[in-house]
């Protein structure tokens, strides 16, 4: 009778099991190394010359072809050159950082942003992906939904910051991404408001993350009809930071 035994102690099923274990271990090693193409090596509080990468080590640099014809290498040796405007609250490594300036503008905590490419995201056809409806003329507001254009924008303090002048849509995934707001405090200046932090109701758009006067600090646009990947990160980070930094009491403990 055939049992699949190769020797008295090893059979085919046992070999297959060992091969599976070896394959699975190699897969984990490969995936864990590949996820270190971005964000590594980590910076150490003990000194700038210490490379923190853990095990397994970072992979060899690889060149990636981008849809626009460009190339990107990862991992790369470009370090973050931004000045950290914060000081540790304690002398030990990993101590929490205390902002020394305006954390909403300095990119700290919830206001942090990634150094993405400073060009617009594009559709499969190569057109700017996120644009106002004055450019994407084939978009319209559904008749059963409120049209926020012309509505006043109110900050968390109940004061009016400006009014909505246009809606920015995503051409690749048909949906609203931002509202364009003309500020009352700066004549002629407009800023983008992420639709995810806006509450449209009645005749107003309410924003709980920042005060009305803080709309003036929202990062601006180089081009009035498109926003870059870097610009999106900075804009969203600014509004996110307001949930912690918009007023002094927000950054304090509940008790």
C-alpha positions as CSV (number, residue, x, y, z in Angstrom):
1,X,0.0,0.0,0.0
2,X,1.3,3.4,-0.9
3,X,1.3,6.0,1.9
4,X,3.4,8.8,0.4
5,X,6.3,8.0,2.8
6,X,9.7,9.0,1.5
7,X,11.5,7.6,4.5
8,X,10.3,6.0,7.7
9,X,10.0,9.5,9.3
10,X,9.3,11.9,6.4
11,X,6.4,11.8,3.9
12,X,5.1,14.1,1.1
13,X,2.5,15.9,3.4
14,X,5.2,16.8,5.9
15,X,7.5,18.2,3.1
16,X,4.6,20.3,1.7
17,X,3.9,21.7,5.2
18,X,7.6,22.7,5.6
19,X,7.6,24.3,2.2
20,X,4.5,26.3,3.1
21,X,6.1,27.5,6.3
22,X,9.3,28.5,4.4
23,X,7.2,30.3,1.8
24,X,5.1,32.1,4.4
25,X,8.2,33.3,6.3
26,X,9.7,34.6,3.1
27,X,6.5,36.4,2.2
28,X,6.4,38.1,5.6
29,X,10.0,39.1,5.3
30,X,9.4,40.5,1.7
31,X,6.3,42.5,2.6
32,X,7.8,43.9,5.9
33,X,10.9,45.1,3.9
34,X,8.8,46.6,1.1
35,X,6.7,48.7,3.5
36,X,9.9,50.4,4.5
37,X,10.3,52.2,1.1
38,X,8.5,55.2,2.6
39,X,9.1,56.8,6.0
40,X,12.4,55.1,6.8
41,X,14.9,55.4,8.2
42,X,13.3,56.9,11.3
43,X,14.8,59.9,13.1
44,X,16.2,59.3,16.5
45,X,16.0,61.7,19.5
46,X,19.5,60.5,20.5
47,X,21.3,62.1,17.5
48,X,21.0,62.9,13.9
49,X,23.5,60.2,12.7
50,X,21.5,57.3,14.1
51,X,19.6,55.3,11.5
52,X,16.5,53.5,12.9
53,X,15.2,50.9,10.5
54,X,14.8,47.7,12.6
55,X,14.5,44.3,11.1
56,X,14.5,43.5,8.2
57,X,16.6,46.4,6.9
58,X,15.4,48.8,4.2
59,X,15.3,47.5,0.6
60,X,17.6,48.6,-2.2
61,X,16.4,51.8,-4.0
62,X,13.9,51.1,-6.8
63,X,12.8,53.4,-9.6
64,X,9.1,53.7,-10.2
65,X,7.5,55.1,-13.4
66,X,4.8,57.6,-12.8
67,X,1.6,58.1,-15.0
68,X,2.8,61.5,-16.1
69,X,6.0,60.1,-17.5
70,X,8.2,61.1,-14.5
71,X,10.1,58.8,-12.2
72,X,10.3,58.4,-8.5
73,X,12.9,56.5,-6.4
74,X,12.1,54.8,-3.2
75,X,13.6,54.7,-0.7
76,X,15.6,57.9,-1.2
77,X,18.1,59.9,0.8
78,X,16.1,63.2,0.9
79,X,15.5,64.1,4.5
80,X,12.8,66.4,5.8
81,X,14.3,69.9,5.9
82,X,11.4,71.6,7.7
83,X,12.3,73.4,10.9
84,X,10.7,71.7,14.0
85,X,9.2,74.6,16.0
86,X,8.6,72.5,19.1
87,X,10.5,71.4,22.2
88,X,10.3,68.1,24.1
89,X,8.5,68.4,27.4
90,X,11.1,66.1,29.1
91,X,14.8,65.1,28.8
92,X,14.1,61.5,27.8
93,X,13.8,60.1,24.2
94,X,10.2,60.1,22.9
95,X,9.0,62.9,25.2
96,X,5.9,64.7,23.9
97,X,6.6,67.9,21.9
98,X,5.3,71.3,23.1
99,X,4.8,73.9,20.2
100,X,6.9,77.0,20.5
101,X,5.0,79.0,17.8
102,X,1.7,78.7,16.0
103,X,1.1,74.9,15.7
104,X,-1.6,75.4,13.1
105,X,0.9,77.1,10.7
106,X,3.9,75.2,11.8
107,X,2.6,71.7,10.9
108,X,2.6,70.1,14.3
109,X,0.5,67.2,15.6
110,X,-2.9,67.2,13.7
111,X,-1.6,70.0,11.5
112,X,1.3,67.9,10.1
113,X,1.4,67.3,6.4
114,X,3.5,65.2,4.0
115,X,5.8,66.6,1.4
116,X,3.8,65.4,-1.5
117,X,4.4,66.4,-5.1
118,X,3.6,70.0,-5.8
119,X,1.4,69.3,-8.9
120,X,-2.3,68.5,-9.3
121,X,-3.6,65.0,-9.2
122,X,-4.9,64.0,-12.7
123,X,-7.5,61.8,-14.2
124,X,-6.8,58.9,-16.5
125,X,-7.1,61.3,-19.5
126,X,-4.5,63.6,-18.0
127,X,-6.8,66.5,-16.9
128,X,-6.7,68.1,-13.4
129,X,-8.8,65.8,-11.2
130,X,-10.2,68.3,-8.6
131,X,-11.5,71.5,-10.1
132,X,-14.3,74.0,-9.4
133,X,-17.7,73.6,-11.2
134,X,-16.9,76.7,-13.3
135,X,-14.3,74.5,-15.0
136,X,-16.2,71.1,-14.7
137,X,-19.2,72.5,-16.5
138,X,-20.7,69.0,-17.0
139,X,-21.3,68.8,-13.2
140,X,-24.4,70.1,-11.5
141,X,-26.0,70.0,-8.0
142,X,-28.8,67.5,-7.7
143,X,-32.1,69.3,-7.4
144,X,-33.1,67.6,-4.2
145,X,-29.8,68.6,-2.5
146,X,-29.0,72.0,-1.0
147,X,-26.8,74.2,-3.2
148,X,-24.3,75.8,-0.8
149,X,-23.3,78.5,-3.3
150,X,-24.1,81.9,-1.9
151,X,-24.5,80.6,1.7
152,X,-22.6,82.2,4.6
153,X,-19.8,80.2,6.2
154,X,-19.8,80.3,10.0
155,X,-16.9,79.3,12.2
156,X,-16.9,77.5,15.5
157,X,-17.3,80.9,17.3
158,X,-20.5,81.6,15.5
159,X,-19.0,84.5,13.5
160,X,-19.3,84.7,9.7
161,X,-16.0,84.1,7.8
162,X,-17.3,84.6,4.2
163,X,-19.6,83.0,1.7
164,X,-19.4,80.1,-0.7
165,X,-18.7,81.1,-4.2
166,X,-18.2,77.7,-5.9
167,X,-18.1,73.9,-5.5
168,X,-14.9,71.9,-6.2
169,X,-15.6,68.4,-7.6
170,X,-13.6,65.2,-8.2
171,X,-13.8,64.3,-11.9
172,X,-12.5,60.8,-11.3
173,X,-14.9,59.9,-8.4
174,X,-17.9,62.2,-9.0
175,X,-18.4,63.8,-5.7
176,X,-17.9,67.2,-3.9
177,X,-14.4,67.6,-2.4
178,X,-14.2,71.3,-1.4
179,X,-16.2,74.5,-1.1
180,X,-14.6,77.7,-2.3
181,X,-15.1,80.5,0.3
182,X,-14.6,84.2,-0.4
183,X,-13.4,85.7,2.9
184,X,-15.0,88.9,4.3
185,X,-11.8,89.8,6.2
186,X,-9.6,89.8,3.0
187,X,-11.3,91.3,0.0
188,X,-10.7,89.2,-3.1
189,X,-9.1,86.2,-1.3
190,X,-10.7,82.8,-1.5
191,X,-9.8,79.6,0.3
192,X,-10.9,76.0,0.1
193,X,-13.0,74.3,2.7
194,X,-13.0,70.5,2.8
195,X,-16.6,69.3,2.5
196,X,-15.9,66.7,5.2
197,X,-15.6,69.4,7.9
198,X,-18.6,71.5,6.6
199,X,-22.2,71.1,7.7
200,X,-24.6,72.5,5.1
201,X,-28.0,73.3,6.6
202,X,-30.6,76.0,6.3
203,X,-29.0,79.0,4.7
204,X,-25.5,78.5,6.3
205,X,-22.4,76.3,6.2
206,X,-21.1,75.6,9.7
207,X,-17.5,74.7,10.5
208,X,-16.7,73.3,13.9
209,X,-12.9,73.0,13.5
210,X,-11.7,76.7,13.3
211,X,-12.9,80.2,14.2
212,X,-14.0,82.7,11.6
213,X,-10.8,84.8,11.9
214,X,-8.7,81.7,11.4
215,X,-9.9,81.2,7.9
216,X,-7.4,83.9,6.9
217,X,-4.6,81.4,7.7
218,X,-5.8,78.7,5.4
219,X,-3.1,77.9,2.9
220,X,-3.8,79.5,-0.5
221,X,-3.7,78.4,-4.1
222,X,-1.2,79.3,-6.8
223,X,-3.8,78.6,-9.5
224,X,-7.4,79.6,-8.8
225,X,-8.7,76.6,-10.8
226,X,-6.7,73.7,-9.5
227,X,-5.1,72.4,-6.3
228,X,-1.9,70.4,-6.0
229,X,-1.3,67.3,-3.9
230,X,0.9,69.2,-1.6
231,X,-1.7,72.0,-1.3
232,X,-4.4,69.5,-0.4
233,X,-2.3,68.1,2.4
234,X,-1.6,71.5,3.8
235,X,-5.2,72.7,3.6
236,X,-6.7,69.6,5.2
237,X,-4.1,69.6,7.9
238,X,-4.9,73.2,8.8
239,X,-8.6,72.4,9.4
240,X,-7.7,69.2,11.3
241,X,-5.4,71.1,13.6
242,X,-8.3,73.4,14.7
243,X,-9.9,70.5,16.6
244,X,-6.9,70.7,19.0
245,X,-5.4,74.2,18.5
246,X,-8.2,76.5,17.5
247,X,-8.6,77.7,21.1
248,X,-6.5,77.2,24.2
249,X,-9.1,75.1,26.0
250,X,-9.2,72.5,23.3
251,X,-5.6,71.4,23.9
252,X,-6.1,71.0,27.6
253,X,-7.3,67.8,29.4
254,X,-11.0,67.2,30.0
255,X,-10.5,66.9,33.7
